[in-house]
Amino acid sequence: MAEDYRFFGLTKEEYERALKELGREPNRVELGILGALWSEHCSYKSSKVHLKKFPTKAQWVVQGPGENAGVVELDDKVWLAFKVESHNHPSFIEPFHGAATGVGGIIRDVLSMGARPIALADSLRFGLPTDAKTRSIVRGVVRGISYYGNCVGVPTVAGETYFEECYRTNPLVNAFCLGIIPAGKMLRARGKPGDFLFLIGSSTGRDGIHGAVMASGEFDEKAQEKLPNVQVGDPYFGKKLIEAVLTAVEEGLVEGLQDLGAAGLAGACSELASKSGCGVEVYLEKVPLREEGMTPFEILLSESQERMLIVAKEENLARLKEIAKTFHLEGEVVGRLTQGGDFVAYYEGQKVADLPVRLIVDLAPVYERPYQEPEYLKEVWSFSQEELPQVDIKQALLKLLSSPNIACKEGVYSQYDYQVGTNTVLKPGADSAVLRVKWVVKPEVKSEKLIAITCEGNGRMVYLDPYEGGKYITAEAFRNLACVGAKPLGITDCLNFGNPERPQVMYQLVKAIEGIADACQYFGVPVVSGNVSLYNETVEKHEIRSIYPTPIIVAVGVLQANSFVDHRFKEPGDMVFLVGDLRREFSVAGSEFLKVVHSKVAGRVPQVDLEKEKRLCQLLVDLVGEGMLQSAHDVSLGGLAVCLLESLFGTGLGLDLNLYYDGRLDFFFFSENPTMVVVSVKKERAEELKDRVEQAGLDWLLLGRVKEERKFTLRNNEEKLLELDLEEAESLWRRGLQSML
């Protein structure tokens, strides 16, 4: 048996540790359990010591990291449960099913807190769309997300899609879900000795076996052979499961809930037992199967979708069976929590596994892996933007508009139903999505407050400086919320990195965590949940291809009803200002302009002044709440020029820019410096805006005026430098990505 441990993803040291703790050799089923639960995917063994750096507490936090999702108070009537999770490896192997089951899995994580899922978001990274393989992956992933979300009836309201060569063989598919809970009604993965484990949902097949182990390794040229490890989802079963579980919750039949995700029944039962401080018995012959001849090993470790464990008292089992039957779901008692501390699995009366719960969960290995600054940083930091040749502003702008990262993503999000449930107030495309809150039950659960959701990531900036990049993306997430008038309640993060056994990758992970943590600490915003996806690397012809270090931040905020704005200019005559931290060099380091126009990825990431960023966000929230602003849009990808055009597209309006600037206009227009927002106000409120910005210790610059004519005109020092026909520019922007896909 000793030679088998590698097959289950265990190292020699981990296998020897299991031998020592058990005092015997584990059998094949036990090895499978340990291999899955000790995998990077389940145990976070390389990141756990560093995740403790995140601030996780606040007065409004009900549940922080450690459960299936984080929970915060919205008000005295409604709590919010939310989490983001990756499904990267499965989505490369089988894009459609990998992405679809990623959506299904994150929905069940939120459902397991007793929450009704009301919103989805996604963060996607692919290779360049000029590559045929990439185009196939994009189509499959987008179809998978839209198929599951649309059919299950949960709207996809926010997200982002980026293209970089480094993601060609390691696409990133991060899925987020938010649900609402009546205040005080949250559930946890908990029970007491004597409680029964009721398995409800779909039947169990062989799909997804070894899925957790597969998600904890790097790929090679034979990655497609791992197709059987990819789970297959059924959103119609998913919808029935949501309604059945919430029916049981509303009737008071549920003591605790646990999704069957990574490591299947083995993972769900052992985690439940560990959190409950007890043992568990599992009766594998009771599990409803859809394939003949399944072994105890396969039944325990199957990752078949649309299954959940309900912890219930004996007197409630009959009603649970009725509910399962009503919704045409399987429903069987498959286990029981026990007084002891052991995980014991039986099959037709025979004991097939007997392991201490403590060994499976609490004694999973934790590594403090070595890390060191990557050599490439010295080279990229030596870059000086003053060496760049001057370029024609108009030509550079048109090139950026049609580049895949900036071009319109409507071809992606139009496939998602973002209005189902009629809660969506601001649709995809704004700085943040805005939702109203209602859940029709008796009595009705609703709130007068609105929820805002935004996704943010920038692997290129984190690659150029992991610490500053971590701060940069976190600050941008908070700024995106502020642009619609929302204050952050919390974030959930998905940390997508390469192989942690390489010290330079571990450096990227550690420093990015520290940057995110410092930004959250300064803003007083807790990290309430998250996910880590490592080994996003492929070995091709003996060459390691790793992704950019790509942490994704999903921030959730709160705002008052009817007190929000979007990014679009509203009326001719409105005055347009740039506000924020403007007394600094306009850096193009890490920018889309530098990559697309000059074919370079280099420079020192523009540092975030967290005090000024915090002041800007508070100012925006105040001004939106007071009704002063007509629009607000943060300066980010593509810089000020792209920000202005995005504020014009879809409005039928134009803009006259009148500047008095003596520096390089290409840097001014295409810098992606943090802490900059474009706002518009009615002419009569312009002076008031200037005063408020100055009182906040920030800078303002009057850019120009909105006009009726569909032209984008730039004058600098009274000289006309550019005139752009906005019909043509918008057409270029709208078809840029679509023409490639």
C-alpha positions in Angstrom: 0.0 0.0 0.0 2.9 2.4 0.7 3.4 3.1 -2.9 -0.2 4.2 -3.4 -0.1 7.4 -1.3 1.1 9.5 -4.3 -1.9 8.5 -6.3 -4.1 10.2 -3.7 -2.1 13.4 -3.7 -0.1 12.8 -0.5 3.6 13.4 -0.1 5.8 10.9 1.6 6.0 13.1 4.7 2.2 13.4 4.9 1.8 9.6 4.5 4.3 9.0 7.3 2.5 11.4 9.5 -0.8 9.5 8.9 1.0 6.2 9.8 2.3 7.7 13.0 -1.0 9.1 14.1 -3.0 5.9 13.3 -0.4 3.4 14.4 -1.2 1.3 11.3 -1.4 1.5 7.6 -4.5 3.2 6.2 -6.6 1.2 3.8 -7.5 2.5 0.3 -10.7 4.3 1.4 -8.9 6.0 4.2 -6.1 7.1 2.0 -8.7 8.6 -0.4 -10.3 10.5 2.5 -6.9 11.9 3.7 -5.7 12.7 0.2 -8.8 14.7 -0.5 -9.1 16.5 2.9 -5.4 17.2 3.1 -5.3 18.6 -0.4 -4.4 22.2 -1.0 -8.0 22.7 -2.2 -9.5 21.6 1.1 -6.9 22.3 3.8 -5.3 25.6 2.6 -2.1 24.2 3.9 0.2 26.6 2.1 -1.9 29.8 2.8 -3.5 29.2 6.2 -0.8 30.9 8.2 -0.9 34.0 6.0 -4.7 34.3 5.8 -4.7 35.1 9.5 -3.4 38.5 8.6 -6.8 39.5 7.2 -9.0 41.7 9.5 -12.2 39.6 10.0 -14.2 41.4 12.7 -16.5 44.3 12.8 -19.6 45.2 14.8 -21.8 44.2 11.9 -20.1 40.8 11.2 -22.3 37.9 12.2 -20.0 35.1 10.7 -16.5 35.5 9.5 -14.2 33.0 7.7 -14.6 29.3 8.7 -18.1 28.6 7.6 -19.5 28.0 4.1 -20.0 31.8 3.6 -19.5 35.0 5.5 -22.5 36.8 7.0 -23.0 40.5 7.8 -25.9 42.6 9.0 -27.6 44.8 6.5 -30.1 46.2 9.0 -32.2 44.8 11.9 -34.4 42.8 9.4 -31.9 41.3 6.9 -28.5 39.7 7.0 -26.4 39.0 3.9 -24.4 35.8 3.2 -21.8 35.9 0.5 -18.7 34.2 -0.8 -16.5 33.9 -3.9 -14.9 30.6 -5.0 -12.8 29.4 -7.9 -13.5 26.6 -10.4 -10.4 27.2 -12.5 -9.0 23.7 -13.1 -12.3 22.1 -14.1 -13.1 25.0 -16.4 -9.9 24.4 -18.4 -10.6 20.7 -18.7 -14.3 21.0 -19.6 -15.3 24.7 -19.9 -19.1 24.4 -20.0 -19.5 21.9 -17.1 -16.6 23.4 -15.1 -18.1 26.9 -15.1 -21.7 25.7 -14.6 -20.8 23.6 -11.5 -18.7 26.5 -10.2 -21.9 28.5 -10.1 -23.9 25.7 -8.6 -21.3 25.1 -5.9 -21.2 28.7 -4.8 -25.0 28.9 -4.7 -25.1 25.9 -2.3 -22.4 27.4 -0.1 -24.6 30.5 0.5 -27.7 28.3 0.8 -26.1 26.3 3.5 -26.1 29.4 5.7 -29.9 29.4 5.5 -29.9 32.1 2.9 -31.9 32.6 -0.3 -29.4 33.2 -3.1 -30.4 36.5 -4.9 -27.3 37.5 -6.9 -24.3 36.1 -8.8 -21.2 37.7 -10.1 -18.1 36.3 -11.9 -14.5 37.2 -12.5 -13.0 35.6 -15.6 -9.5 35.4 -17.1 -8.6 33.9 -20.4 -5.8 33.8 -22.9 -5.8 36.2 -25.9 -9.0 35.9 -28.0 -6.9 35.6 -31.2 -6.2 32.1 -30.1 -8.6 29.4 -31.3 -8.4 27.3 -28.1 -9.0 30.4 -26.0 -12.1 31.3 -28.0 -13.5 27.8 -27.4 -12.9 28.1 -23.7 -14.5 31.5 -23.5 -17.6 30.3 -25.3 -17.9 27.2 -23.1 -17.4 29.1 -19.8 -19.9 31.9 -20.7 -22.5 29.3 -21.8 -21.9 27.3 -18.6 -22.4 30.3 -16.3 -25.4 31.6 -18.2 -27.0 28.1 -18.4 -26.8 27.4 -14.7 -27.6 30.9 -13.4 -30.4 31.5 -15.8 -32.1 28.1 -15.2 -31.7 28.2 -11.5 -33.3 31.7 -11.4 -30.5 33.7 -9.8 -29.4 36.8 -11.7 -25.7 37.4 -12.7 -25.5 41.1 -11.9 -21.7 42.0 -11.9 -18.4 40.7 -13.1 -15.3 41.3 -15.1 -13.6 39.6 -18.0 -9.9 40.0 -18.9 -7.5 38.5 -21.5 -3.8 38.0 -21.0 -1.5 35.5 -22.6 -0.5 34.0 -19.2 -4.1 32.6 -18.8 -4.1 30.6 -22.1 -3.6 27.2 -20.4 -4.9 28.3 -17.0 -8.1 30.3 -17.3 -9.6 31.6 -14.1 -13.3 31.2 -13.3 -14.2 32.8 -10.0 -17.9 32.7 -9.1 -19.6 34.8 -6.4 -23.0 34.4 -4.8 -24.9 36.6 -2.3 -28.0 35.5 -0.4 -30.3 37.1 2.2 -31.3 35.7 5.6 -34.0 37.0 7.9 -32.1 38.5 10.8 -31.4 35.9 13.5 -32.1 32.9 11.3 -28.6 32.0 10.2 -27.6 28.3 10.1 -24.2 26.8 10.5 -22.6 23.4 9.7 -23.3 22.2 13.2 -25.1 19.5 15.1 -25.1 17.5 18.3 -24.4 13.8 19.0 -27.5 11.8 18.1 -28.6 14.1 15.3 -29.2 12.5 11.9 -27.6 13.3 8.6 -30.3 13.6 5.8 -28.8 13.6 2.3 -31.1 15.5 -0.1 -30.9 16.4 -3.7 -29.6 14.4 -6.7 -28.4 10.8 -6.8 -24.7 10.0 -6.6 -22.6 9.0 -9.6 -18.9 8.7 -10.3 -18.4 12.3 -11.5 -15.8 14.4 -9.7 -13.9 11.7 -7.9 -10.5 13.0 -7.1 -11.7 16.5 -8.0 -10.2 18.1 -4.9 -6.8 16.4 -5.6 -7.0 17.5 -9.3 -7.7 21.1 -8.2 -4.5 21.0 -6.1 -2.0 20.2 -8.8 -0.5 21.8 -11.9 -1.4 20.8 -15.4 0.7 19.3 -18.2 0.0 18.5 -21.8 -2.3 15.6 -20.8 -4.7 17.8 -18.8 -7.7 16.9 -21.0 -7.4 13.3 -19.8 -8.7 14.5 -16.4 -12.2 15.0 -17.9 -13.8 12.4 -15.6 -12.7 14.6 -12.6 -15.1 17.3 -13.7 -18.5 17.3 -12.1 -21.7 17.7 -14.2 -24.4 20.0 -12.9 -28.1 20.2 -13.4 -29.6 23.6 -12.6 -33.1 22.3 -12.6 -32.2 20.0 -9.8 -30.4 22.9 -8.3 -33.5 25.1 -8.3 -35.6 22.3 -6.7 -32.9 21.8 -4.1 -32.9 25.5 -3.1 -36.7 25.5 -2.7 -36.7 22.2 -0.8 -34.0 23.2 1.6 -35.6 26.7 2.3 -39.0 25.0 2.9 -37.3 22.8 5.5 -35.6 25.8 7.0 -38.8 27.8 7.2 -40.6 24.9 8.9 -37.9 24.7 11.6 -36.8 21.2 10.6 -33.1 22.0 10.2 -30.4 22.0 12.9 -27.5 22.6 10.5 -26.6 22.5 6.8 -23.6 21.4 4.8 -23.0 21.5 1.0 -21.4 18.4 -0.6 -18.6 20.0 -2.5 -14.9 19.1 -2.6 -14.3 15.5 -1.3 -18.0 14.8 -1.5 -19.7 12.9 1.4 -16.3 12.4 3.1 -15.6 16.1 3.2 -19.1 17.1 4.3 -19.4 14.6 7.1 -15.9 15.1 8.5 -16.2 18.9 8.4 -19.6 18.7 10.1 -18.3 16.4 12.8 -15.2 18.6 13.4 -17.2 21.8 13.7 -19.7 20.0 16.0 -16.9 18.6 18.2 -18.1 15.0 17.8 -17.8 11.9 15.7 -19.8 10.6 12.8 -21.1 7.4 11.3 -21.9 7.1 7.6 -24.0 4.3 6.1 -22.9 4.2 2.4 -25.5 1.6 1.3 -28.2 4.2 2.1 -26.8 6.7 -0.4 -29.0 6.9 -3.6 -26.9 5.9 -6.6 -27.4 6.5 -10.3 -24.6 4.1 -11.4 -24.3 0.4 -10.8 -21.4 -1.2 -9.0 -20.1 1.9 -7.2 -17.6 1.0 -4.5 -17.5 2.5 -1.0 -14.5 4.6 -2.1 -16.4 6.0 -5.0 -19.6 6.7 -2.9 -17.6 8.6 -0.3 -15.5 10.7 -2.6 -17.9 11.4 -5.5 -18.4 15.1 -6.1 -21.8 14.7 -7.8 -23.6 18.0 -7.8 -26.9 19.3 -6.3 -26.5 17.4 -3.0 -26.7 18.7 0.6 -26.7 17.3 4.1 -29.4 18.4 6.5 -28.7 17.9 10.2 -32.0 16.9 11.8 -33.7 15.5 14.8 -35.3 12.1 14.5 -38.8 13.5 14.9 -38.3 15.7 11.7 -37.1 13.0 9.4 -40.5 11.9 8.1 -41.4 15.5 7.1 -38.0 15.9 5.4 -38.7 12.8 3.3 -42.1 14.3 2.3 -40.4 17.6 1.3 -37.9 15.7 -0.8 -40.6 13.7 -2.5 -42.7 16.9 -3.1 -39.7 18.4 -5.0 -38.9 15.1 -6.8 -35.5 14.9 -5.0 -33.7 12.0 -3.4 -33.9 12.1 0.4 -32.3 9.5 2.7 -30.8 9.3 6.2 -27.1 8.4 5.5 -25.5 8.9 8.8 -25.5 10.2 12.4 -23.4 12.3 14.6 -21.9 10.4 17.5 -20.4 10.9 21.0 -16.9 9.8 20.0 -14.4 11.6 17.9 -14.1 9.2 15.0 -15.2 9.2 11.3 -16.6 5.7 10.7 -18.0 4.6 7.4 -19.9 1.3 6.9 -21.0 -0.5 3.8 -23.6 -3.2 4.2 -22.6 -3.8 7.8 -18.9 -3.8 7.1 -16.6 -1.1 8.4 -14.7 0.4 5.4 -13.1 3.4 7.1 -12.3 4.4 10.7 -10.3 7.6 11.2 -10.1 10.2 13.9 -12.0 13.3 12.8 -9.1 15.3 14.4 -6.7 13.6 12.0 -8.8 14.3 8.9 -9.5 18.0 9.6 -7.5 19.5 12.5 -4.2 17.7 11.9 -4.2 18.5 8.2 -0.7 19.7 7.4 0.1 23.4 7.6 3.2 24.7 5.8 5.2 27.9 6.2 6.8 27.7 2.8 9.9 29.7 2.1 9.5 32.8 -0.1 11.8 35.2 -1.8 11.5 38.3 -4.0 11.4 37.2 -7.7 14.3 38.2 -9.9 12.0 39.7 -12.6 11.0 42.6 -10.2 14.5 44.3 -10.6 14.1 44.3 -14.3 10.5 45.7 -14.5 11.2 48.3 -11.8 14.1 49.7 -13.8 11.6 51.0 -16.4 11.4 54.7 -16.9 8.3 56.0 -18.7 10.2 59.1 -19.8 11.9 56.9 -22.3 8.6 56.2 -24.1 8.2 58.0 -27.5 5.3 60.5 -27.8 2.2 59.0 -29.5 -0.8 60.4 -31.3 -3.5 60.6 -28.6 -6.4 59.8 -31.0 -4.8 56.8 -32.5 -3.8 55.4 -29.1 -7.3 55.9 -27.8 -8.9 54.2 -30.7 -6.5 51.3 -30.3 -7.4 51.0 -26.7 -11.1 51.1 -27.3 -11.0 48.0 -29.5 -8.5 46.1 -27.3 -10.2 43.0 -25.7 -9.8 44.2 -22.1 -11.4 47.6 -22.7 -13.9 46.8 -25.5 -17.5 46.4 -24.5 -18.3 43.1 -22.7 -22.0 43.2 -23.5 -21.5 40.1 -25.7 -20.6 38.3 -22.5 -23.1 39.6 -19.9 -26.0 39.8 -22.3 -26.1 36.0 -22.2 -26.7 36.3 -18.4 -30.2 37.0 -17.1 -29.5 39.9 -14.8 -33.1 40.9 -14.2 -34.6 37.6 -13.0 -36.1 38.2 -9.6 -36.7 41.9 -10.5 -34.2 43.0 -7.8 -31.6 44.5 -10.1 -31.5 48.3 -10.0 -28.2 49.0 -11.8 -27.3 46.4 -14.4 -23.9 45.0 -15.4 -21.6 47.7 -16.9 -21.8 50.2 -14.0 -19.0 50.6 -11.4 -21.1 48.4 -9.1 -24.3 46.5 -9.4 -27.1 47.8 -7.2 -29.9 45.5 -5.9 -33.0 46.0 -3.8 -33.8 43.4 -1.2 -37.0 41.4 -1.0 -37.9 37.8 -0.1 -41.5 36.9 -0.4 -42.2 34.7 2.6 -44.7 35.0 5.4 -44.0 37.5 6.9 -42.3 39.2 3.9 -38.6 39.9 4.5 -37.3 43.1 2.9 -35.2 46.2 3.5 -35.4 49.8 2.6 -31.6 49.7 2.0 -30.0 48.8 -1.3 -27.0 46.4 -1.8 -24.0 47.2 -4.1 -21.7 44.5 -5.4 -18.4 45.0 -7.3 -15.6 42.6 -8.6 -12.1 43.8 -8.9 -8.8 42.3 -9.9 -5.7 43.3 -11.8 -3.1 40.5 -12.2 -0.8 42.8 -14.1 -0.4 45.3 -11.3 0.0 42.5 -8.7 2.7 40.9 -10.9 4.6 44.2 -11.0 4.4 44.7 -7.2 2.4 42.1 -5.2 2.1 44.2 -2.0 1.2 47.5 -3.7 -0.9 45.6 -6.3 -2.9 44.1 -3.4 -3.6 47.5 -2.0 -4.4 48.9 -5.4 -7.1 46.4 -6.3 -8.7 46.6 -2.8 -8.8 50.4 -2.9 -10.4 50.2 -6.4 -13.1 47.9 -5.1 -14.0 50.3 -2.4 -13.9 53.2 -4.9 -16.2 51.3 -7.2 -18.7 51.0 -4.4 -18.4 54.7 -3.5 -19.0 55.7 -7.1 -22.6 54.4 -6.8 -22.9 55.8 -3.2 -22.3 52.7 -1.2 -20.2 52.1 1.9 -18.5 48.7 2.2 -19.8 46.1 4.6 -17.2 43.5 3.8 -15.2 41.7 1.1 -14.7 38.1 0.0 -11.5 37.3 -1.8 -10.3 34.6 -4.2 -6.5 34.2 -4.3 -5.4 32.7 -7.7 -1.7 32.0 -7.8 0.8 29.5 -9.2 2.8 26.8 -7.5 3.4 27.7 -3.8 6.4 25.3 -3.7 8.3 27.9 -5.8 9.6 30.6 -3.4 8.9 33.4 -5.9 5.2 32.4 -6.2 4.9 32.2 -2.5 6.4 35.7 -2.2 3.6 36.9 -4.6 1.0 35.3 -2.4 2.3 36.5 0.9 2.8 40.1 -0.2 -0.5 40.3 -2.0 -2.3 39.1 1.2 -0.4 41.8 3.2 -1.4 44.5 0.7 -5.1 43.5 0.8 -5.0 43.2 4.6 -3.5 46.6 5.1 -6.0 48.3 2.8 -8.9 46.5 4.6 -7.5 47.4 8.0 -7.2 51.1 7.1 -10.7 51.2 5.8 -12.1 49.2 8.7 -13.6 46.7 6.3 -13.6 43.0 7.3 -12.7 40.0 5.1 -15.6 37.6 5.9 -15.0 34.7 3.5 -12.8 33.6 0.7 -11.0 30.9 -1.3 -7.5 30.1 -2.4 -6.7 28.5 -5.7 -3.0 27.5 -6.2 -1.1 25.5 -8.7 -2.5 27.6 -11.6 0.5 26.5 -13.8 1.0 24.4 -16.8 4.2 22.6 -17.8 4.5 22.7 -21.6 7.6 21.2 -23.3 9.5 21.4 -19.9 8.6 25.1 -19.6 6.6 26.4 -16.6 3.7 28.7 -17.7 2.3 30.4 -14.6 -0.5 32.9 -14.4 -0.1 36.4 -13.1 -0.7 36.5 -9.4 -4.4 37.3 -9.5 -6.3 38.0 -6.3 -9.9 38.9 -6.9 -11.8 41.1 -4.5 -15.6 41.1 -4.4 -16.8 43.9 -2.2 -20.4 44.2 -0.9 -21.8 47.6 0.2 -24.9 49.3 1.5 -26.7 52.5 0.4 -29.9 54.2 1.0 -32.9 53.6 -1.4 -33.0 56.1 -4.2 -29.6 57.5 -3.4 -27.4 56.2 -6.1 -25.8 57.3 -9.4 -24.3 55.4 -12.4 -21.3 56.3 -14.5 -23.1 57.9 -17.5 -23.3 61.7 -18.1 -26.8 63.0 -17.9 -27.6 66.4 -19.5 -26.0 68.9 -21.8 -24.4 71.7 -19.8 -23.4 69.5 -16.9 -19.8 70.3 -15.7 -17.3 67.4 -15.6 -14.6 67.3 -13.0 -11.7 65.0 -12.1 -11.4 64.7 -8.3 -9.0 62.8 -6.0 -5.3 62.6 -5.5 -4.0 64.7 -8.5 -0.8 66.3 -7.2 1.5 63.4 -8.2 3.1 62.0 -11.3 0.7 60.5 -13.8 2.2 57.1 -14.1 1.5 54.6 -16.9 3.2 51.7 -15.1 1.3 48.5 -15.5 -1.4 50.3 -17.6 -3.3 49.0 -20.6 -1.9 51.9 -22.6 1.7 50.6 -21.9 0.8 47.1 -22.9 -1.4 47.8 -25.9 0.4 50.8 -27.4 4.0 50.1 -26.3 3.9 46.3 -25.9 5.4 46.6 -22.4 4.5 45.3 -18.9 6.8 47.2 -16.6 7.1 49.9 -14.0 6.5 50.6 -10.3 2.8 50.3 -9.4 1.4 53.7 -8.5 1.1 53.6 -4.7 -2.2 54.1 -3.0 -2.4 56.9 -0.4 -4.9 55.1 1.8 -5.8 58.2 3.7 -6.7 60.1 0.6 -8.5 57.1 -0.9 -10.6 56.8 2.3 -11.4 60.5 2.2 -12.4 60.3 -1.5 -14.7 57.3 -0.9 -16.4 59.0 2.0 -16.8 62.2 0.0 -18.4 60.3 -2.9 -20.8 58.5 -0.5 -21.8 61.8 1.0 -22.3 63.7 -2.3 -24.3 60.9 -3.9 -26.5 60.6 -0.7 -27.1 64.4 -0.9 -28.1 64.2 -4.6 -25.3 66.5 -5.7 -23.7 64.3 -8.4 -25.2 63.5 -11.8 -22.6 60.7 -12.4 -19.4 59.2 -11.0 -17.0 56.8 -12.6 -13.6 55.7 -11.3 -10.5 56.1 -13.5 -9.0 52.6 -14.0 -8.3 50.5 -17.0 -7.4 52.7 -19.9 -7.1 55.8 -17.8 -8.9 59.1 -17.9 -9.6 59.0 -21.7 -11.4 55.7 -21.6 -13.2 56.7 -18.4 -14.6 59.8 -20.1 -15.7 57.8 -23.2 -17.4 55.1 -21.1 -19.3 57.9 -19.4 -20.5 59.1 -22.8 -21.3 55.8 -24.5 -25.0 55.0 -24.6 -26.0 58.6 -23.7 -26.3 60.3 -27.1 -24.3 63.1 -25.7 -20.8 64.7 -26.3 -18.1 66.4 -24.4 -15.9 69.5 -24.7 -12.6 69.2 -22.8 -10.7 72.4 -22.1 -7.4 71.8 -20.4 -4.4 73.9 -19.4 -1.8 71.1 -18.9 1.9 71.4 -19.7 3.0 67.8 -19.0 2.8 64.9 -21.4 -0.8 64.4 -22.4 -0.4 60.7 -23.2 0.6 60.1 -19.5 -2.2 62.3 -18.3 -4.9 60.6 -20.3 -3.8 57.0 -20.0 -2.5 56.8 -16.4 -4.2 54.3 -14.2 -3.3 56.1 -11.0 -5.5 55.2 -8.0 -7.7 57.7 -6.2 -9.2 59.4 -9.2 -12.8 59.7 -10.1 -14.7 61.6 -12.9 -17.9 63.2 -11.7 -20.5 65.4 -13.3 -22.7 68.0 -11.6 -25.2 70.6 -12.7 -23.6 74.0 -13.5 -25.1 75.7 -10.5 -23.5 73.2 -8.1 -20.0 73.4 -9.6 -18.7 75.8 -7.0 -20.2 73.8 -4.2 -18.5 70.7 -5.5 -15.1 72.5 -5.5 -15.5 73.6 -1.9 -16.5 70.1 -0.7 -13.5 68.5 -2.5 -11.1 71.0 -0.9 -12.7 70.5 2.5 -11.9 66.8 2.2 -8.3 67.6 1.5 -8.5 66.4 -2.1 -7.8 68.0 -5.5 -10.2 68.9 -8.3 -9.7 69.7 -12.0 -12.4 71.1 -14.2 -12.3 69.0 -17.4 -15.1 70.4 -19.5 -18.8 70.4 -20.2 -21.3 67.9 -21.5 -22.9 68.9 -24.8 -25.6 67.7 -27.2 -23.4 67.2 -30.2 -22.0 63.6 -30.4 -18.4 64.8 -30.5 -15.5 64.3 -28.1 -13.4 67.4 -28.4 -10.1 68.2 -26.7 -8.4 71.6 -26.4 -5.2 72.2 -24.4 -4.0 75.7 -23.8 -6.7 76.9 -26.3 -5.3 74.6 -29.1 -7.7 72.0 -30.5 -5.8 68.7 -30.4 -8.5 66.1 -31.0 -12.0 65.7 -32.3 -13.6 62.2 -32.1 -16.9 61.2 -33.7 -18.6 59.4 -30.9 -20.8 57.3 -33.1 -17.7 55.8 -34.7 -15.9 55.4 -31.4 -18.8 53.7 -29.7 -19.2 51.3 -32.7 -15.5 50.4 -32.5 -15.8 49.8 -28.7 -19.0 47.7 -29.1 -17.7 45.4 -31.8 -14.0 45.2 -30.7 -14.3 42.1 -28.6 -17.3 40.6 -30.3 -15.4 40.5 -33.7 -12.6 38.5 -32.1 -14.9 35.9 -30.4 
